[in-house]
Amino acid sequence: MGTTRLTTQAAIIGAGRLLNMAAAASTLMVLARIMPNKESYGAVCQLIMLYMVLSQIFAVGLPQSTFYFLPRYQGGERRGFLIQTVLLLMLSGVVLGCLLYTGAAGVGRLLGSPLLGDLLRVFAIYPIFMLPTLAVEGTLLHANRPAAVVIFNASVRVGMFCALVIPIFYHATLVQAITVWMVEAGVMWGIALALMFSTVRGVRAAWKREMLHDEWGFSLPLAAVTLIAISSNYVDRFLVSHAFGSAMFGVYTNGTIEIPTVTMVTNATAVVLMAEFSRRTSVGDFDGVLPIWHRAMVKMGVLIFASLGFLAFWGHETMQILFSNRFADSGTIFSIYVWIVPLLLFAMQPLYVSIGATRVLIAVTAFDLCVGTACVLFFGHYFGMIGMAFGAIFSKYIGTSLWVHWYVRWITKIGWVAFMPWKKIATILVTAVLAGGMSRLLHFWLTPTLPMLAEYVVAILVYLPLYAIGLYFTHLLDAVVPARFLPARGMTRKEVTV
C-alpha cells in the first residue's frame, strides 16, 4: 500500500474520529448546561469513565487481534476467526454486565456518588451489546472500507447524544435516559454484526482449535497491558472521584477532555499504521516500516501541535466557552492536561502490536502504573486536585521515555537518533508555542474589553496565520500542504550551486 493510500485512509478515519469526538464533547457540553446540578453531571461522567475503562479491559485485546490475524487468514478461516472473536467479546460483555449489576452499590460508595448505583444497574446490559462492536474497526479496515468505519462510529456517538440529551431536556430522570441509551446500543449491535460479516459474505466458515489458541496467545498479554495501561491513565480520576466526590469529579473530567482534532489525528494514524505495519511485517518487510513512521510523525506533529500551541495559552477561556461559567474551575486542570499532547506523538502501540511483541508491553506498562500512582499520590498530597493532574502528566513523560527506550534499544536496536525526526518535531513545537504566546498578548493589548467569545475568535484568527507562516519558513508546512499550493520561497544556496 503506497503512502498516498495510507494518507487517504488516515484522513478518512481522522474525519470520523473528529465527528466522534465532536459528538462526545457535545454530549458533555449540553449535559453540563441542562442537568440540574454538578452531582448529577458528575454521576454521568463517572458512568462513562467506568465503561471506557472496563470495556477496554474486558475486551482482553481481542479487537486488536483482528489487525494481526485477518491478514494471515484466508477464505473460510477468516469467517471462522470473526465468529470466534465476536462470540468471545459477547461472552466477556456478559461477565462485565453481571459484575456491574451486582457491584453497583459498592462502586457508587467507592466513587462517592449516591446516584451511580441505580444508573449502573440499568447500564449493565450495555457491554453485552457494545463490546462486539469494538471489532468493527479492524475488520472493515482490513477490507479497505474506512468510510464504513467512520459512518458506524459516528452513528454510535450521535445515538448516544440523542439518547441522553433529548430525554433529559424533556425532564426525564437519569434512569429513564440511560434506558433509552440501552435501546440504542442494541440497534448498533445488530448493525455492527451486519457490517463485519459482510466482509466474508458467501464464504463457509472454517474453524480450527489452533485459531482459539493463537488468538488467546496474542490477546491475553495485550489484555494485561491494557489493564495496567488503563489503570495508569485513569488512576488520577479514580482518586479524585474517591477523594472529592461526584461534583468535583465533573469539574476534573471537563479539564481532562480530549481535544477532538488531536484525538482525530493520533487515533486515525495509529489505526492505519497498525494495519499497514502488520501487513508489511507479515511478509518480512521490516525495512519499509521506519520511513513510513517518520513521515507520519512529521505530518502528525504539524497537525496536533497546532492545537497545543493555542490551547496552552487559552485553557481557562476554552473551558468556560465549552462548559459554561459554572465549570470555570476546570480551566486550571485543562491547562495542565493539555501538555499530554506531545506524548500522543509517540504512538508506540502500533509498532509493538505489528511485530507481535505484546508480552514485552507488560513490563513497560507496569512501570507506567507504578510511577503514575506514586506521582499522583505524592503531588496530590501536597497540592490537592491540581497536584493530581500535574502528577498524572509528569508520570506520563517518564513512562513514554521508557516505552521508546525499550523499543529503540532492545527490540529494534535502531537507536534514539534514527527513531524519530527529532529536529523537525522540535521545530514544529517551538513554532506552535511562539505563535500561541503571541496570540495571548492580545488579552493584554488589543482585546481586554471584548466579550470572551469574541476575544477567543480573534485570538484563533491571529494564531493560525502565525503558526502557518512559521511552518512555511521552516519548510515544514509542506508535510500537510502540497508544494503546488504554496508560494515559492526562492532557491536556496544549495539549489543554486547544483
C-alpha positions in Angstrom: 0.0 0.0 0.0 1.5 3.3 -1.0 2.0 6.4 1.1 -0.9 8.3 -0.7 -3.3 5.5 0.0 -2.3 5.4 3.7 -2.7 9.1 3.9 -6.2 8.9 2.4 -7.2 6.1 4.8 -5.8 8.2 7.7 -7.7 11.2 6.5 -11.0 9.3 6.3 -10.6 7.7 9.7 -9.4 11.0 11.1 -12.6 12.7 9.9 -14.6 10.0 11.5 -12.7 10.5 14.8 -13.3 14.2 14.6 -17.1 13.5 14.3 -17.0 11.0 17.1 -15.1 13.4 19.4 -17.4 16.3 18.5 -20.4 14.2 19.3 -19.0 13.0 22.6 -17.8 16.5 23.6 -21.2 18.0 22.6 -22.9 15.4 24.8 -20.9 16.6 27.8 -21.2 20.3 26.9 -25.0 20.1 26.6 -25.4 17.9 29.7 -23.3 20.4 31.7 -25.8 23.1 30.9 -29.2 21.2 31.1 -28.6 19.0 34.1 -29.9 20.4 37.4 -26.6 20.2 39.4 -23.0 19.2 39.4 -23.7 16.0 41.3 -25.9 14.6 38.5 -23.5 15.7 35.8 -20.6 14.1 37.7 -22.5 10.8 38.0 -22.9 10.6 34.3 -19.2 11.4 33.8 -18.4 8.6 36.3 -20.6 6.2 34.4 -18.9 7.0 31.1 -15.5 6.7 32.6 -16.3 3.3 34.1 -17.3 1.9 30.8 -14.4 3.4 29.0 -12.0 1.8 31.4 -13.8 -1.6 31.9 -14.6 -2.1 28.2 -11.0 -1.9 27.2 -10.0 -4.3 30.0 -12.8 -6.8 29.3 -12.2 -6.6 25.5 -9.0 -8.6 26.5 -7.1 -7.4 23.4 -9.5 -9.2 21.0 -10.3 -6.1 18.8 -6.5 -5.6 18.3 -6.1 -9.2 17.3 -8.2 -8.5 14.2 -5.4 -6.3 12.9 -2.9 -9.0 13.3 -4.7 -12.2 12.3 -7.1 -11.1 9.5 -4.2 -10.6 7.0 -2.9 -14.0 8.0 -6.2 -16.0 7.3 -8.0 -16.6 4.1 -11.5 -17.6 3.0 -13.4 -19.7 5.5 -10.8 -19.4 8.2 -11.3 -15.7 8.1 -15.0 -16.0 8.7 -14.4 -18.6 11.4 -12.0 -16.2 13.1 -14.6 -13.4 13.0 -17.3 -15.6 14.6 -14.8 -16.7 17.3 -13.9 -13.1 18.1 -17.5 -11.8 18.2 -18.6 -14.7 20.5 -15.6 -14.1 22.8 -16.4 -10.4 23.1 -20.1 -11.1 23.8 -19.2 -13.6 26.5 -16.8 -11.0 28.0 -19.7 -8.5 27.8 -21.9 -10.8 29.8 -19.3 -11.2 32.5 -18.8 -7.4 32.7 -22.5 -6.7 32.8 -23.0 -9.1 35.7 -20.2 -7.5 37.6 -21.6 -4.0 37.1 -25.1 -5.1 38.2 -24.0 -6.9 41.3 -21.4 -4.4 42.3 -23.4 -1.2 41.6 -24.0 -0.1 45.2 -20.3 -0.7 46.2 -19.0 1.2 43.2 -21.2 4.1 44.0 -20.0 4.3 47.5 -16.3 3.9 46.4 -16.6 6.8 44.0 -18.6 9.0 46.3 -21.8 9.1 44.2 -25.2 8.2 45.7 -26.7 8.4 42.2 -24.3 6.0 40.5 -25.6 2.7 41.8 -29.1 2.9 40.3 -27.6 4.0 36.9 -25.2 1.1 36.8 -27.9 -1.5 37.3 -29.6 -0.2 34.1 -26.4 0.3 32.3 -25.2 -3.3 32.9 -26.7 -4.6 29.6 -24.6 -2.1 27.6 -21.3 -4.2 27.5 -23.2 -7.2 26.0 -24.2 -5.1 23.0 -21.2 -2.9 22.6 -18.1 -5.0 23.3 -18.5 -6.9 20.0 -18.7 -3.6 18.1 -15.1 -2.9 19.1 -14.0 -5.4 16.4 -15.7 -3.4 13.6 -12.7 -1.1 13.0 -10.1 -3.8 12.4 -12.4 -5.9 10.3 -13.5 -3.1 8.0 -10.1 -1.5 7.7 -8.7 -4.9 6.6 -11.4 -4.9 3.9 -10.3 -1.4 2.8 -13.6 0.1 3.9 -12.6 3.1 6.1 -15.7 5.1 5.2 -17.9 2.4 6.7 -15.9 2.6 9.9 -16.4 6.4 10.0 -20.2 6.1 9.4 -20.6 3.4 12.1 -18.6 5.1 14.8 -20.3 8.4 14.2 -23.7 6.7 14.4 -22.8 5.3 17.8 -21.8 8.7 19.1 -24.8 10.5 17.7 -27.1 7.8 19.0 -25.6 8.3 22.5 -26.1 12.1 22.2 -29.7 11.7 21.3 -30.4 9.0 23.8 -29.1 11.1 26.7 -29.7 14.7 25.8 -33.2 14.5 24.4 -34.9 12.7 27.4 -33.1 14.9 30.0 -34.0 18.0 28.1 -37.6 17.0 28.4 -37.2 16.4 32.2 -36.9 12.6 32.1 -35.0 11.1 35.0 -31.4 9.9 34.6 -32.5 6.2 34.8 -35.0 6.8 32.0 -32.4 8.4 29.8 -30.0 5.5 30.4 -32.7 3.1 29.5 -33.2 4.8 26.1 -29.4 4.6 25.6 -29.6 0.8 26.1 -32.1 0.5 23.3 -29.8 2.5 21.0 -27.0 0.1 21.9 -29.0 -2.9 20.9 -29.7 -1.4 17.5 -26.0 -0.6 16.9 -25.0 -4.2 17.9 -27.1 -5.5 15.0 -25.7 -3.1 12.5 -22.1 -3.9 13.7 -22.7 -7.7 13.1 -24.1 -7.0 9.6 -21.1 -4.8 8.7 -18.4 -7.2 9.9 -19.8 -10.4 8.3 -20.5 -8.5 5.0 -16.7 -8.7 4.6 -16.9 -12.6 4.4 -20.2 -12.9 2.7 -20.8 -16.1 0.8 -17.9 -17.9 2.5 -18.4 -21.0 4.5 -16.9 -20.8 8.0 -13.9 -22.9 8.8 -12.6 -23.2 12.3 -9.7 -25.0 14.0 -8.9 -25.2 17.7 -5.5 -23.7 16.9 -7.2 -20.4 16.0 -8.5 -20.0 19.5 -5.2 -20.9 21.0 -3.4 -18.4 18.7 -5.8 -15.6 19.4 -5.7 -16.0 23.2 -1.9 -16.3 23.0 -1.8 -12.9 21.2 -4.6 -11.2 23.1 -4.1 -12.1 26.7 -0.7 -10.4 27.1 -2.2 -7.4 25.3 -5.1 -7.6 27.8 -2.7 -7.5 30.7 -1.0 -4.5 29.1 -4.4 -2.8 28.6 -5.4 -3.4 32.2 -2.2 -1.9 33.5 -2.2 1.0 31.0 -5.8 1.9 31.7 -5.2 1.8 35.4 -2.2 4.1 34.8 -4.2 6.5 32.6 -7.2 6.8 34.9 -5.6 6.5 38.4 -5.8 10.2 38.9 -9.5 10.3 38.0 -10.5 7.5 40.3 -8.6 9.1 43.2 -10.2 12.5 42.5 -13.6 10.9 42.5 -13.0 9.0 45.7 -11.5 11.9 47.5 -13.6 14.8 46.3 -17.0 13.3 45.2 -19.0 13.4 42.0 -19.4 17.2 41.8 -15.7 17.9 41.8 -15.1 14.8 39.6 -17.3 16.6 37.0 -15.0 19.6 37.2 -11.9 17.5 36.9 -13.4 15.4 34.0 -14.0 18.6 31.9 -10.4 19.6 32.4 -9.2 16.2 31.1 -11.4 16.3 28.0 -9.7 15.1 24.8 -9.1 17.6 22.1 -11.1 16.5 19.1 -8.6 17.5 16.4 -5.7 15.9 18.3 -7.6 12.6 19.0 -8.8 12.5 15.4 -5.2 12.7 14.1 -3.5 10.4 16.6 -6.1 7.7 16.7 -6.6 7.6 12.9 -2.8 7.5 12.4 -2.4 4.7 15.0 -5.1 2.6 13.4 -3.9 3.0 9.9 -0.2 2.4 10.9 -1.1 -0.7 12.9 -2.9 -2.2 9.8 -0.1 -1.2 7.4 2.8 -2.3 9.7 1.1 -5.7 10.3 0.8 -6.2 6.5 4.5 -5.4 6.0 5.9 -7.4 8.9 3.7 -10.4 7.9 5.7 -10.6 4.6 9.0 -9.7 6.2 9.2 -6.1 5.1 10.7 -4.7 8.2 12.8 -2.1 6.5 9.8 -0.4 5.0 8.3 0.5 8.4 10.7 3.2 9.6 10.4 5.6 6.6 6.6 5.5 6.8 6.8 6.1 10.6 9.0 9.2 10.1 6.7 10.7 7.5 3.7 10.0 9.7 5.2 11.6 12.7 6.1 14.9 10.9 2.6 15.1 9.5 1.0 14.3 12.8 3.2 16.8 14.6 2.2 19.7 12.4 -1.5 18.9 13.0 -1.6 18.2 16.7 0.8 20.9 17.8 -1.5 23.4 16.1 -4.0 22.7 18.9 -1.4 22.6 21.7 0.2 26.0 20.8 -3.2 27.8 21.1 -4.9 25.9 24.0 -1.8 26.0 26.2 -2.4 29.8 26.5 -6.2 29.9 26.3 -7.2 27.0 28.6 -9.5 28.9 31.0 -11.4 30.5 28.3 -11.8 27.2 26.5 -13.4 25.6 29.5 -15.9 28.4 30.1 -16.9 28.5 26.5 -17.4 24.8 26.3 -19.0 24.1 29.7 -20.3 27.4 31.0 -19.0 29.6 33.8 -20.3 27.0 36.3 -17.2 24.9 35.4 -14.6 27.8 35.2 -12.5 25.8 37.8 -11.9 23.2 35.0 -9.6 25.7 33.3 -6.6 25.0 35.6 -6.9 21.3 35.1 -7.2 21.7 31.4 -4.1 24.0 31.2 -2.1 21.1 32.8 -3.6 18.2 30.9 -3.1 19.9 27.5 0.6 19.1 27.8 -0.2 15.5 27.2 -0.4 16.3 23.5 3.3 16.0 22.7 3.3 12.4 24.2 0.5 11.4 21.8 3.0 11.8 19.0 4.7 8.6 20.3 2.0 6.1 19.1 4.1 3.2 20.3 1.3 0.5 20.4 1.1 0.1 16.6 4.9 -0.6 16.5 4.7 -3.2 19.3 1.5 -4.9 18.0 2.6 -5.1 14.4 5.6 -7.2 15.3 3.6 -9.3 17.8 5.6 -8.1 20.8 2.7 -7.9 23.2 4.4 -9.6 26.1 7.1 -7.0 26.1 4.5 -4.4 26.8 3.5 -5.8 30.2 6.8 -4.8 31.9 6.7 -1.4 30.3 3.1 -0.6 31.3 3.6 -2.0 34.8 6.3 0.6 35.3 3.9 3.3 33.9 1.4 2.3 36.5 3.8 2.3 39.5 5.3 5.7 38.6 1.9 7.2 37.8 0.3 6.1 41.1 3.3 7.4 43.0 3.3 10.7 41.3 -0.4 11.3 41.6 -0.4 10.4 45.3 2.7 12.5 46.0 1.7 15.7 44.3 -2.0 15.2 45.3 -1.0 15.1 48.9 0.7 18.5 48.8 -1.4 20.3 46.1 -4.8 18.6 46.1 -6.7 18.1 42.9 -4.4 20.3 40.8 -1.4 18.3 42.1 -3.1 15.0 41.0 -3.4 16.4 37.5 0.3 17.5 37.4 1.4 14.2 38.8 -0.5 12.3 36.1 1.1 14.3 33.3 4.6 14.2 34.8 4.5 10.5 35.2 3.4 10.0 31.5 6.5 11.8 30.3 8.6 9.3 32.4 6.6 6.3 31.2 6.7 7.3 27.5 10.5 7.7 27.7 10.7 4.1 28.8 8.4 2.9 26.0 10.6 4.5 23.4 13.8 3.4 25.0 12.8 -0.2 25.2 11.7 -0.2 21.6 14.8 1.5 20.1 17.4 -0.2 22.3 16.1 -3.7 23.0 13.6 -4.6 20.3 14.7 -3.0 17.1 18.1 -1.7 18.2 17.7 1.3 15.8 18.8 3.8 18.4 17.1 7.1 19.6 18.5 9.2 16.8 17.1 7.1 14.0 13.8 6.5 15.7 12.3 10.0 15.2 12.9 13.1 13.1 13.7 14.9 16.3 14.8 18.2 14.8 11.7 18.6 12.7 9.5 17.7 15.7 11.2 20.2 18.0 10.9 23.0 15.3 7.2 22.4 15.0 6.7 22.5 18.8 8.7 25.7 19.2 6.8 27.3 16.3 3.4 26.4 17.9 4.3 27.7 21.4 5.7 31.0 20.0 2.6 31.6 17.9 0.4 30.7 20.9 2.3 33.1 23.2 2.0 35.9 20.7 -1.8 35.4 20.4 -2.1 35.6 24.2 -0.7 39.1 24.1 -4.0 40.2 22.6 -5.6 39.6 26.0 -3.4 42.4 27.5 -3.3 44.7 24.4 -6.0 44.6 21.8 -8.9 42.7 23.2 -9.2 43.3 27.0 -12.7 44.8 26.6 -14.1 42.3 24.2 -16.6 39.6 25.2 -14.9 36.4 25.9 -16.2 34.6 22.8 -15.2 37.4 20.5 -11.7 37.6 22.1 -11.3 33.9 21.6 -12.3 34.0 18.0 -9.9 36.9 17.3 -7.1 35.0 19.1 -7.7 32.0 16.8 -7.6 34.2 13.7 -4.3 35.6 14.8 -2.7 32.3 15.9 -3.4 30.2 12.9 -1.7 32.5 10.3 1.3 33.0 12.7 1.7 29.2 13.0 1.3 28.6 9.3 3.9 31.3 8.5 6.3 29.8 10.9 6.0 26.4 9.4 6.3 27.8 5.9 9.6 29.4 6.6 10.9 26.3 8.3 9.9 24.2 5.3 7.5 22.1 7.4 4.2 23.2 6.1 4.9 21.0 3.0 4.2 18.0 5.2 0.5 18.6 5.1 0.0 21.1 2.2 1.1 20.0 -1.3 4.0 22.2 -2.6 2.0 23.3 -5.6 -0.4 25.2 -3.3 2.4 27.1 -1.5 4.2 30.3 -2.8 7.7 29.8 -4.0 10.4 30.6 -1.4 13.2 31.2 -3.9 16.2 28.9 -4.4 18.5 28.0 -1.6 22.2 28.4 -1.9 22.5 24.6 -2.4 20.0 24.7 -5.2 21.8 27.5 -7.0 25.1 25.6 -6.7 23.6 22.5 -8.2 
